Amino acid sequence: MKKTLIAMILVGGKGTRLKEITKDTAKPAVSFGAKYRMIDFTLSNLSNSNVDVVGVVTQYEPYELMSYIGRGRSWDLDVLDGGIFFLTPYAKNGDVLWQKGTADAIRQYFDFVREYHASYVLILSGDQIYKMDYQEMLRHHLSHHAMITIGVTPVEAAEASRFGILQTNAEGMVVGFEEKPDHPKSNLASMGIYLFNTDVLEKLLKDDSGSEALDFGKHVLPNSIAEGLRVSAYQFDGYWRDIGTIESLHRANMDMLDDPDFLGLNVSRNLPVYSKSLNLPPHAVTDTGLIRKSVVADGCLIHGTVLHSTVGYRTVVGKGAEIKDCVILPDVTIGENVRLERVIVNKGLSVPNGYRCISPAVVVLDSSNLESLGERHE
């Protein structure tokens, strides 16, 4: 069946800058804001934008992510003439085709694009927190007669070297692109969201020159601009955060707590964010428990004090414990009289009674560093 627009979500990176959090979990499957996973935002955007053919390009630790998404029912993406398809590494001529970069990942599964005879291909990341109507981006693409459109947003100057940085002309067309430059020429950053005319993308991914186009930011986009292709910038002015570091994961969770209207999560009418709900009891707070300016997921039992923190599902906070400015991932047990501040507690961890870790900078607490990061006070 012919589709106007289909999407490919890249979820294959190791996410090494998130340290222990992604040692056995694909980054898009990491918990966010107590209730959600990062992938929820991209999948919800697709559902709200009526894009119902989605290829999820996996590689690193895919099982948890694939199990969580399933057929996409929680995001209303389990449709008859489309749906979610997991595109996993496969063997060809005896060799396993591991992805060498973002563009190489799309090249390996281009038959999936051909199957739907799509006019346009939307390439997305699964580890970003934002809400966007991709149909608006397509309208921009068409009105500018573009061959490629890049989603862009201003970032803080100190953060600019983490991103692909663009320069545009008065028409909003991209005239310069540098991937993670040491000395950025602007603060206009690529969001890693690309919209291609399918025939243009297919041509760019072919290796006729002997020089492989392995990555969109390093190869495909700079080469396209140098060759004079019409590349437009679709400027996005809403909240957007790329979760590439433990600091950005912590900051996004704190942003959610500091803004009662964060992404309109409490209002279901405007581009709602869907999630796969677990069959758990509601969280409970005992007579010794206290919660302030926090989000606590289902299945939690709070005997202690939770201040300005997010607490993932099935977590127990012991009597006399105090956690402040923390991100607690799911299935954590925090013992009695524990004190934690500016800490991300990795999933499944048991923090012993009397343990203290008050950190001046954000740290990830895991079984591997429990003794070295903090200490016990009996």
N, C-alpha and C positions, 0 to 999 in steps of 0.2 A: 504493500500500500504506500502510495506517495505521500510524503509529509513535507510541509513547507520548511519547518525548523525542527531539528533534533539536537540533543545535547550529549556531550561527552564530559564526564566528571573524572578528573585525574586524582586518584587517591593512593598512588603507589609509593610515595616517598617514605623514607625511614623516620623522618622527624627527629633527628638526633639532638637538635637543640632543645627539645622538650625532655631530654635526659631519660631518667628512669620511667617516666610516664608512658613512653612509647616503646619500651623495651620488648613488650609482647602485645602491643596494641597499635593498629593503624591510627594515625593522627586523627582522621575524621571521626573515629569511634570514641574519642576521648570525651568524657563528661564535661558539660558546661552548664553553669548556672543551676546546679543541683539536679534539675529535671531533664535537661536536653543532652544530646550529643552534637558535636560540631556539624556533622553531616545533615542534621535536621534543617538547618537554615537554607542550604543549597537545594535540598529536595523540596522544601516548602515553597521556595521561590519558583521552582519549576512547575509545581502543581498550580500555584496561584497565577502563573503566566500561561497556563494551558499548553505547556510543552510536555507531551506524554510519551515520547520515545527517549529513553535515557540509557546510555552506555556508561557503566561504572568501570573504569580501567584500574584494576587492582594489581598489586605485586607484593608488597610487604605486609606480613601478618594479616591476611584478609579474612580469616575465619570469623572473628568477632563482629567485624563490620558487615559481612555478608549475612550472618545470622540475624543481626539487628534489623537490617533493611528488609530481608526476606523478599517477597514479591512487591513490596512498596505499598501495601494496603493502607498503612497508617498515614501516608501522604496522598492517598487517592490516585496512585500511579499504577495500580494493577488493572490496566485496561485491556480490552480485547484486541485492538489493532495497534498495540504498542506495549508500553510497560518498561520495567527496569531489567537490564541485561548485564550480568557480570562478565567482564572481558578479562580473563586471567591469562598469565603466561602459558605458552604452549610450545610443543616441540615441532620442529620443521627440519626435515632432512637430518634427523638425529640430534639436532641442537635445540636447546631451550632458548627461546627468544626473550631474553631479559631486556627490559626497557633501558635505553641509554640516555634518555632525556624526555622532556614533555612532548616534543614534536615526534620523536621516534615512537613514543607510546601510541600516539594517534595514527601514525603510519601503519603500525602493525595491525590495527583493527579497522582499516579503512573499508574493508568489505562490509562491515556493519553499516557504514554510512551509505554505501552504494545500494544496499538492500532496500532502503527506504526512499531512494531517489530524492533525497532532501535537497532543497535549493540552498539552504543555509545551515551551517554547523556552529553551534555555540559550545565553546570550550571553557570549562569551569574548574574551580578548585573545590575540594570538599572540606576545607579547614578554615573557613572565613565566617565571621559573624556579621550579617547584614541582611537587609530586606530589599529586594529589587524586582520590578516588573520587567522581565526580559523582552516583552512585546514592545515596550517603550524604546528599548535599545534597538530592536529591529526597525522600528519606524524611523529612528534617527539614522540608522545605517542606510535605509532606502532613500531618505530625503537628501542625504549627502552624496548619493550615487557612489558609495564606498565599496571597495572590494574587501576591506578588512576594517573592523571597528574594534577599538580597544576601550574597555571600561577604565576610567581614570578617576582619581580623587586626590585632592591636596593632602600632604602629610607634613608632619613636623620636620623642620630642616635637619634636626639631629637624627631622624629616622630614615632620611631619604636614601642613604647608601644601602639600605636593606632591599630596595625595590628597583624595578626597571623605571627609569626616569625619562619623561618625554618633553619635547618642545613642540609647540603648535603654532600655526599661523593664524591670521585674522579670521579665516574660514572655519577654524576648528580642525584643520587637517594636520596630521602628525608629520613634522619635518625632521625630527631627530629622536633617536631612542638609544639609551645606554643602559645596559643591565648592571645593576648594583655598582654604580660608579663610585670611585673614591672621592671625587670632587663633583657632586651633582650640579648641573646647570640650572635646575629648577626644583620645585618641590611637588611637581605634578607626577604622581606615581601610577604605574600600571597596577590594576587590581588583579591581574592574572585572569581576567575575563575577556575572551576574544570571540568575535563573531566574524565568520568567514563566508564569502560566497563559496559554495562547495567546489566548483570547478577551479577556482583560484587556489583553494587549500590543496586540492589534489595535485595541482601542478607544482606548488611550492614544496610538497613533501617528496616529490620524485627526485631521485639522486642521479641526474643526468650529467652533472658537472664534475663528478668524482669527489666532491666535498659534501659530506653528509650534513643535512640540516637536522641536528639532534634535538635542539631546544628552541622553543619559541622566543624566549627573551634574548638568548645569546646569538641565535642564527637567523631564524625565520623572519622576525619582525625587522631587525636592522637591515637585512638583505632586501626585504620588500620595499622599505622606504628608500634605500639607495637605488633600487631599480625603478623608482617613480610610480609605484602602485598607489592607488588612492586609499590612504589609511586615515580613518577619522577617529577622533577622540570623543567618547561619550562620557561627559562629566557627571559624576555621581556625587551629590551633596549630602546624602544621608550618613548615618552612622555605619562605619565599616572598620573592621579590624582583622588583620591577617594574624592568625595564631601560629607564629613561627618560633616563639621563645617562651620560656617559663614566665618571663616578665609580662609578655603580651597576654598570656593566658590569665594570669593573675589580674592584670589591669582590666581586661574585658569583664571579668566577674565582678570586680569592684565598681566598674561603670554601671553595670546592671543594678547593683545595690544602691548606688548614689542617685539614680534617675528613676523615679516612680513610673515614668512613661517610656522606659527603655524599649525601643523598637516596637512600642505598642503591644507588648506581650500580654498585657492585661485586657486588651481590646481585641476581640476575635473578628471584628468586621473588616478590618483593613489589612489585607495580606497576612492572615494568621500564620503562626509558626506551629507546625504539627510535630508530634513526637510519638514514639512507640511507648504506650503506657504499660507499666507492669502491674500485675494483679497483686498489689500490696495493700496492707492496711494504712490508714492515715498516720502521719507522724504524731507522737505523743510527747507532752511535756509534763513531768511530774511536779510535785510541790516544791522540790528543790531546784527545778529548772527555770531558766530565764533566757528569752530570745529577744534581741533588739536589732532592728535594721538588717535582717538576714533572710535567706531563703532556705527552707529545710524541706527536703524531698520526702516522699512517702516511705513508710517502713522504718522511720527513725525513732529513737527513744532518747529524749534529752533530760538528763538528771542535772547537768551542769549549766554553765553560762555560755551563750553563743552571741557574740557581738560582731556585727558588720562582716558576716561570713556566709558562704554558701556551703551547704551540707548535703552531699549526695545520698541516695537512697540506701536503706538498711544500715545506717550508721548509729552507733551508740556513743553518747557523750556521758562519761561517768560523773558521779556526784563530786562537787568541789572543783571540777575542771573548768577552765576558762579558755576559750579560743576567740581570737580577735584578728580581724583582717586576714582571714584564712580561706582557702579553698579546700574543702574536704571532699575527695572523690569517693565513689560508692564503696560500701561494704567495709567501712573502717570501724574499729573499736578503739575509743579513747578512754583510758583508764581514769581512775579517781585522782583528783588534785593535779591533773596535767595542766600545763600552761603553754599555749602555742600562740605565736604572733607572727604575721607575715610569712606563713608557711603553706605550701601546697602539700597535702598529705596524700600519698599515692593510694590507689585502690587496694582494698584487702589488708591494709596494714593494721596491726595491733600495737597501740602506743601504751607502754606500761604505766602503772600507777606512779605518780610523783614525777613524771618526766617533764622537762622544761626545754623549750627551744624558742627563744625570743630573738628573732633575726633582724638586723638592720636592713638587709636586702632580702628579696624573695628567694626562698630555697625550696627544693623538693625533698620531702622527708620520705624515706623508703627503707626497707629492711636492710639494705646494704650500707646505709649511712646513719642509722638510728643512733648508734653510740657516738659517732664522731661529731654530729651536728648539735647534739644537746646532751643533757645530763639528768640523772635521776636524783630527786630530793625525797628522802624517806620522811 
